[in-house]
Amino acid sequence: MKKRIVLLVVVASFACCGVSRGSVTNAWWSNGGNNALVPSSTSFAGDSLSAVGIEYGSPAQMVGTIATDTPDDPTLFLGSSVDNDTGAIWIGYQVNVVMSQTFTFSGTPTISNPTADWLVANVAAPTLQVGGLYAGKYEGTIDFAAGTPLGIGEELDFSYAIHFASSTDYAFTQEMIPMFALVPEPSTLALAATGGLMLALRLRRKRAG
Protein backbone atom coordinates (compact mmCIF):
# COMPACT_ATOMS: atom_id res chain seq x y z
CA MET A 1 0.00 0.00 0.00
CA LYS A 2 1.20 3.49 -0.79
CA LYS A 3 1.70 5.45 2.43
CA ARG A 4 0.37 8.71 1.05
CA ILE A 5 0.55 11.80 3.21
CA VAL A 6 -3.15 12.51 3.05
CA LEU A 7 -2.79 15.28 5.61
CA LEU A 8 -0.87 17.48 3.17
CA VAL A 9 -3.56 17.00 0.55
CA VAL A 10 -6.26 17.98 3.00
CA VAL A 11 -4.50 21.11 4.19
CA ALA A 12 -3.72 22.25 0.65
CA SER A 13 -7.24 21.54 -0.56
CA PHE A 14 -8.99 23.53 2.12
CA ALA A 15 -6.53 26.36 2.79
CA CYS A 16 -9.02 28.79 1.28
CA CYS A 17 -11.84 27.88 3.67
CA GLY A 18 -10.98 30.51 6.25
CA VAL A 19 -10.17 30.34 9.95
CA SER A 20 -12.85 29.11 12.36
CA ARG A 21 -13.37 30.63 15.78
CA GLY A 22 -12.85 27.33 17.60
CA SER A 23 -10.00 24.84 17.20
CA VAL A 24 -9.91 21.06 17.22
CA THR A 25 -7.53 20.00 19.99
CA ASN A 26 -7.67 16.27 19.33
CA ALA A 27 -9.39 13.81 17.02
CA TRP A 28 -9.08 10.11 16.38
CA TRP A 29 -10.95 7.28 14.73
CA SER A 30 -10.91 3.52 14.54
CA ASN A 31 -12.57 0.53 12.88
CA GLY A 32 -16.34 0.74 12.99
CA GLY A 33 -16.63 -2.83 14.26
CA ASN A 34 -17.52 -4.94 11.22
CA ASN A 35 -13.91 -5.24 9.94
CA ALA A 36 -14.98 -4.13 6.46
CA LEU A 37 -12.23 -1.52 6.68
CA VAL A 38 -9.05 -2.03 8.69
CA PRO A 39 -7.01 1.15 9.30
CA SER A 40 -3.26 0.63 9.09
CA SER A 41 -2.44 4.12 10.36
CA THR A 42 -4.13 7.32 11.52
CA SER A 43 -2.71 10.75 12.33
CA PHE A 44 -3.92 14.05 13.73
CA ALA A 45 -2.22 17.44 13.43
CA GLY A 46 -3.67 20.92 13.75
CA ASP A 47 -7.30 20.68 12.63
CA SER A 48 -6.70 17.69 10.32
CA LEU A 49 -7.31 13.98 10.76
CA SER A 50 -6.17 11.39 8.22
CA ALA A 51 -6.28 7.62 7.89
CA VAL A 52 -4.79 4.93 5.67
CA GLY A 53 -6.64 1.64 5.46
CA ILE A 54 -7.69 -1.40 3.47
CA GLU A 55 -11.35 -1.92 2.59
CA TYR A 56 -12.49 -5.54 2.47
CA GLY A 57 -16.26 -5.15 2.23
CA SER A 58 -19.23 -2.80 2.09
CA PRO A 59 -20.44 -0.82 3.88
CA ALA A 60 -17.26 0.01 5.79
CA GLN A 61 -17.27 2.27 8.83
CA MET A 62 -14.81 4.41 10.72
CA VAL A 63 -15.97 5.84 14.05
CA GLY A 64 -14.27 8.78 15.70
CA THR A 65 -14.24 11.34 18.48
CA ILE A 66 -13.46 15.05 18.29
CA ALA A 67 -12.37 17.37 21.11
CA THR A 68 -12.33 21.17 20.72
CA ASP A 69 -11.16 24.09 22.84
CA THR A 70 -14.50 25.93 22.59
CA PRO A 71 -17.96 25.11 21.20
CA ASP A 72 -17.66 28.03 18.75
CA ASP A 73 -17.70 26.77 15.17
CA PRO A 74 -14.66 24.49 14.80
CA THR A 75 -13.82 22.86 11.47
CA LEU A 76 -12.21 19.45 11.03
CA PHE A 77 -10.41 18.43 7.83
CA LEU A 78 -10.65 14.71 7.07
CA GLY A 79 -8.55 12.71 4.62
CA SER A 80 -8.75 9.02 3.77
CA SER A 81 -6.51 6.74 1.73
CA VAL A 82 -8.28 3.44 0.98
CA ASP A 83 -7.03 0.36 -0.85
CA ASN A 84 -9.60 -1.67 -2.77
CA ASP A 85 -9.38 -5.24 -1.47
CA THR A 86 -13.09 -6.02 -1.94
CA GLY A 87 -12.47 -8.37 -4.87
CA ALA A 88 -14.50 -6.19 -7.26
CA ILE A 89 -13.92 -3.12 -9.43
CA TRP A 90 -15.20 0.24 -8.15
CA ILE A 91 -17.06 2.60 -10.49
CA GLY A 92 -18.10 5.05 -7.78
CA TYR A 93 -17.85 5.66 -4.05
CA GLN A 94 -20.25 7.06 -1.48
CA VAL A 95 -19.19 8.63 1.81
CA ASN A 96 -21.84 9.16 4.48
CA VAL A 97 -20.90 11.35 7.44
CA VAL A 98 -22.98 11.05 10.61
CA MET A 99 -22.98 13.18 13.78
CA SER A 100 -25.33 13.63 16.73
CA GLN A 101 -25.09 17.43 16.30
CA THR A 102 -26.01 19.37 13.23
CA PHE A 103 -23.06 20.11 10.93
CA THR A 104 -22.23 21.31 7.43
CA PHE A 105 -19.70 20.40 4.77
CA SER A 106 -17.12 23.18 4.42
CA GLY A 107 -15.60 23.84 1.02
CA THR A 108 -15.60 21.29 -1.79
CA PRO A 109 -14.60 17.63 -1.28
CA THR A 110 -11.65 16.48 -3.39
CA ILE A 111 -10.12 13.34 -4.85
CA SER A 112 -6.33 13.34 -5.13
CA ASN A 113 -5.94 9.79 -6.43
CA PRO A 114 -6.80 8.64 -9.01
CA THR A 115 -6.62 12.14 -10.46
CA ALA A 116 -7.42 11.27 -14.08
CA ASP A 117 -11.21 11.37 -14.25
CA TRP A 118 -12.81 10.77 -10.87
CA LEU A 119 -15.01 13.63 -9.72
CA VAL A 120 -17.43 14.81 -7.04
CA ALA A 121 -20.83 13.86 -8.43
CA ASN A 122 -23.01 15.13 -5.59
CA VAL A 123 -22.90 16.60 -2.08
CA ALA A 124 -26.07 16.23 -0.01
CA ALA A 125 -26.34 18.53 3.01
CA PRO A 126 -26.77 16.78 6.37
CA THR A 127 -30.35 16.17 7.45
CA LEU A 128 -31.91 14.72 10.58
CA GLN A 129 -32.66 11.02 10.09
CA VAL A 130 -36.10 9.87 11.28
CA GLY A 131 -35.54 6.15 10.79
CA GLY A 132 -32.96 3.50 10.04
CA LEU A 133 -29.53 2.89 11.47
CA TYR A 134 -28.84 6.59 12.16
CA ALA A 135 -32.26 7.65 13.43
CA GLY A 136 -32.04 10.80 15.53
CA LYS A 137 -28.67 11.78 14.04
CA TYR A 138 -27.61 14.06 11.21
CA GLU A 139 -26.32 12.43 8.02
CA GLY A 140 -24.72 14.06 4.99
CA THR A 141 -23.52 12.35 1.81
CA ILE A 142 -20.70 12.81 -0.70
CA ASP A 143 -20.84 10.85 -3.96
CA PHE A 144 -17.72 10.32 -6.06
CA ALA A 145 -18.04 9.05 -9.65
CA ALA A 146 -15.42 7.24 -11.68
CA GLY A 147 -14.36 7.77 -15.25
CA THR A 148 -11.74 5.02 -15.15
CA PRO A 149 -12.86 2.24 -12.77
CA LEU A 150 -10.69 1.57 -9.72
CA GLY A 151 -9.25 -1.92 -9.94
CA ILE A 152 -8.59 -4.45 -7.21
CA GLY A 153 -5.51 -3.45 -5.21
CA GLU A 154 -5.65 0.17 -6.39
CA GLU A 155 -5.99 3.18 -4.11
CA LEU A 156 -8.61 5.88 -3.62
CA ASP A 157 -7.65 9.11 -1.79
CA PHE A 158 -10.33 11.63 -0.87
CA SER A 159 -10.78 14.51 1.57
CA TYR A 160 -13.43 16.89 2.86
CA ALA A 161 -14.12 19.21 5.80
CA ILE A 162 -16.96 19.41 8.33
CA HIS A 163 -18.06 22.46 10.32
CA PHE A 164 -19.99 22.09 13.58
CA ALA A 165 -20.77 23.75 16.92
CA SER A 166 -22.56 23.50 20.30
CA SER A 167 -20.14 21.34 22.28
CA THR A 168 -16.48 20.56 22.96
CA ASP A 169 -16.85 16.78 22.53
CA TYR A 170 -18.27 15.11 19.43
CA ALA A 171 -18.66 11.63 18.00
CA PHE A 172 -18.87 10.97 14.28
CA THR A 173 -19.08 8.10 11.81
CA GLN A 174 -17.68 7.92 8.30
CA GLU A 175 -19.49 5.23 6.30
CA MET A 176 -17.88 4.19 2.99
CA ILE A 177 -19.81 2.37 0.27
CA PRO A 178 -18.12 1.44 -3.04
CA MET A 179 -20.24 1.20 -6.18
CA PHE A 180 -19.30 -2.03 -7.95
CA ALA A 181 -19.12 -2.69 -11.68
CA LEU A 182 -21.90 -5.06 -12.68
CA VAL A 183 -20.73 -8.53 -13.68
CA PRO A 184 -23.19 -10.64 -15.76
CA GLU A 185 -24.38 -13.82 -14.06
CA PRO A 186 -23.18 -17.12 -15.58
CA SER A 187 -26.71 -17.85 -16.83
CA THR A 188 -26.77 -14.51 -18.65
CA LEU A 189 -23.40 -15.18 -20.25
CA ALA A 190 -24.53 -18.65 -21.31
CA LEU A 191 -27.74 -17.24 -22.82
CA ALA A 192 -25.77 -14.61 -24.73
CA ALA A 193 -23.34 -17.23 -26.01
CA THR A 194 -26.19 -19.50 -27.14
CA GLY A 195 -27.91 -16.63 -28.89
CA GLY A 196 -24.69 -15.69 -30.67
CA LEU A 197 -24.15 -19.27 -31.80
CA MET A 198 -27.71 -19.55 -33.16
CA LEU A 199 -27.33 -16.29 -35.05
CA ALA A 200 -24.05 -17.44 -36.57
CA LEU A 201 -25.62 -20.76 -37.69
CA ARG A 202 -28.60 -18.95 -39.20
CA LEU A 203 -26.34 -16.60 -41.18
CA ARG A 204 -24.28 -19.56 -42.36
CA ARG A 205 -27.40 -21.38 -43.61
CA LYS A 206 -28.58 -18.31 -45.51
CA ARG A 207 -25.22 -18.02 -47.24
CA ALA A 208 -25.26 -21.74 -48.08
CA GLY A 209 -28.78 -21.42 -49.52
Secondary structure, DSSP 8 states (H G I E B T S, - for coil): -----HHHHHHHHTGGG---SS-EEEEEEEE-SSSSEEEEEEEEETTEEEEEEEE-SSSEEEEEEEEESSSS--EEEEEEEEEE-SSS-EEEEEEEEEESS-EEEEEEEEEEES-SS-EEEEEEEEEE--SSTTTTSEEEEEEEEEEEEE-TT-EEEEEEEEEE-S-SEEEEEEEEEEEE-----HHHHHHHHHHHHHHHHHHHHHHH-
